[in-house]
Amino acid sequence: MTASGTGLKLARILGAALGLAALAAPLAGQNLLYVENGDKLSLVRRAVESTPCVLEGGKWIEVLGDRFVLKQTEEYLPVLITVHNRYFKRGNRAITDSGPAGDDYEVNWRTGSGDQFAFDADFESPFALDNVVLMLSLESKQGWNALYLWGIGHLDAHQSRYVSIAKTVPQKLREIHLVLHIFVDGKEALNTQIPAGKRSAALGRMVNSRISAVQNAELQPLLQEPPDYPASIKTKIKGNAVVSFRVDIHGRVLGAAVTSATDPAFGTAALEAIRQWRFVPRVTDGIPVDTSTEMTFAFDPPS
């Protein structure tokens, strides 16, 4: 499906390995991921199963290393990847969750000189993405942190991709907290396991950086998610929905309402989608201003 609106243009999305990490920065916030590559650090741009890959001289190079460094950066890639059915098992203890990460999961057990874990989840993106890399960060209350990475590869738009990882690790997995990081072509993307408040704060910083030195600019989308085709429409017809809304000075969508729709289900889907968007607000004479607008979403049945 596509979307269009007065004064609005859709933003274009720019387009692992498994190992123990050396951490150069805290795991909070957005990061770039590097691997120790001989006597230098190289940006991890993709991964083939357990092998990180970097781009050198226009060629993909596999790096036989397992020491990684996180370096904090100013911005996330403005795309939200949804994580479904997250499952994490340590030894003989399994934990599932259906909401954002943020709680500590505590377990006390020992098995020999090391432990094991298994991780399963489904990943879904609103856009087709290449070079997707998953990083599992295990943060221990005993003071150690470890990174375990796996190459997801390609994600089709609105198509769930199942990923399963099993690993024996040298650490005792006691009183640990699991955090997910997802990288796309070397840039960390937003994901639904990041608590909503942290995502909103990060987007707020991104909005502010885009308007800090701007005198005049039109309203532009920053984070967008096309709506799913409604499952309730069995005839698989084309349709559209028009949604009106207001964008405040922080780029947040307020007061969204369906103006018209060829089927009520299209209106509901469009409304759910636009409420997740974040915009760079319109700027007049250096001041961000509230803007009222509307957007049309066109729905094509899935093939």
Secondary structure in CASP SS format (residue, H / E / C, confidence):
PFRMAT SS
TARGET T0000
AUTHOR 0000-0000-0000
METHOD secondary structure of the structure
MODEL  1
M C 1.00
T E 1.00
A E 1.00
S E 1.00
G E 1.00
T C 1.00
G C 1.00
L E 1.00
K C 1.00
L C 1.00
A C 1.00
R C 1.00
I C 1.00
L C 1.00
G C 1.00
A C 1.00
A C 1.00
L C 1.00
G C 1.00
L C 1.00
A C 1.00
A C 1.00
L C 1.00
A C 1.00
A C 1.00
P C 1.00
L C 1.00
A C 1.00
G C 1.00
Q C 1.00
N E 1.00
L E 1.00
L E 1.00
Y E 1.00
V E 1.00
E E 1.00
N E 1.00
G C 1.00
D C 1.00
K E 1.00
L E 1.00
S E 1.00
L E 1.00
V C 1.00
R C 1.00
R E 1.00
A E 1.00
V E 1.00
E C 1.00
S C 1.00
T E 1.00
P E 1.00
C E 1.00
V E 1.00
L E 1.00
E E 1.00
G C 1.00
G C 1.00
K E 1.00
W E 1.00
I E 1.00
E E 1.00
V C 1.00
L C 1.00
G C 1.00
D C 1.00
R C 1.00
F E 1.00
V E 1.00
L E 1.00
K E 1.00
Q E 1.00
T C 1.00
E C 1.00
E C 1.00
Y C 1.00
L E 1.00
P E 1.00
V E 1.00
L E 1.00
I E 1.00
T E 1.00
V E 1.00
H E 1.00
N E 1.00
R E 1.00
Y E 1.00
F E 1.00
K E 1.00
R E 1.00
G C 1.00
N C 1.00
R E 1.00
A E 1.00
I E 1.00
T E 1.00
D C 1.00
S C 1.00
G C 1.00
P C 1.00
A C 1.00
G C 1.00
D C 1.00
D C 1.00
Y C 1.00
E C 1.00
V C 1.00
N C 1.00
W C 1.00
R C 1.00
T C 1.00
G C 1.00
S C 1.00
G C 1.00
D E 1.00
Q E 1.00
F E 1.00
A E 1.00
F E 1.00
D E 1.00
A E 1.00
D E 1.00
F E 1.00
E E 1.00
S E 1.00
P C 1.00
F C 1.00
A C 1.00
L E 1.00
D E 1.00
N E 1.00
V E 1.00
V E 1.00
L E 1.00
M E 1.00
L E 1.00
S E 1.00
L E 1.00
E E 1.00
S E 1.00
K C 1.00
Q C 1.00
G C 1.00
W C 1.00
N E 1.00
A E 1.00
L E 1.00
Y E 1.00
L E 1.00
W E 1.00
G E 1.00
I E 1.00
G E 1.00
H E 1.00
L E 1.00
D C 1.00
A E 1.00
H C 1.00
Q C 1.00
S C 1.00
R E 1.00
Y E 1.00
V E 1.00
S E 1.00
I E 1.00
A E 1.00
K E 1.00
T E 1.00
V E 1.00
P C 1.00
Q C 1.00
K C 1.00
L C 1.00
R C 1.00
E C 1.00
I E 1.00
H E 1.00
L E 1.00
V E 1.00
L E 1.00
H E 1.00
I E 1.00
F E 1.00
V E 1.00
D C 1.00
G C 1.00
K E 1.00
E E 1.00
A E 1.00
L E 1.00
N E 1.00
T C 1.00
Q C 1.00
I C 1.00
P C 1.00
A H 1.00
G H 1.00
K H 1.00
R H 1.00
S H 1.00
A H 1.00
A H 1.00
L H 1.00
G H 1.00
R H 1.00
M H 1.00
V H 1.00
N H 1.00
S H 1.00
R H 1.00
I H 1.00
S C 1.00
A C 1.00
V C 1.00
Q C 1.00
N C 1.00
A E 1.00
E C 1.00
L C 1.00
Q E 1.00
P E 1.00
L E 1.00
L E 1.00
Q C 1.00
E C 1.00
P C 1.00
P C 1.00
D C 1.00
Y C 1.00
P C 1.00
A C 1.00
S C 1.00
I C 1.00
K C 1.00
T C 1.00
K C 1.00
I C 1.00
K C 1.00
G E 1.00
N E 1.00
A E 1.00
V E 1.00
V E 1.00
S E 1.00
F E 1.00
R E 1.00
V E 1.00
D C 1.00
I C 1.00
H C 1.00
G C 1.00
R E 1.00
V E 1.00
L E 1.00
G E 1.00
A E 1.00
A E 1.00
V E 1.00
T E 1.00
S E 1.00
A E 1.00
T C 1.00
D C 1.00
P H 1.00
A H 1.00
F H 1.00
G H 1.00
T H 1.00
A H 1.00
A H 1.00
L H 1.00
E H 1.00
A H 1.00
I H 1.00
R C 1.00
Q C 1.00
W C 1.00
R E 1.00
F E 1.00
V E 1.00
P C 1.00
R E 1.00
V E 1.00
T E 1.00
D C 1.00
G C 1.00
I E 1.00
P E 1.00
V E 1.00
D C 1.00
T E 1.00
S E 1.00
T E 1.00
E E 1.00
M E 1.00
T E 1.00
F E 1.00
A E 1.00
F E 1.00
D C 1.00
P C 1.00
P C 1.00
S C 1.00
END
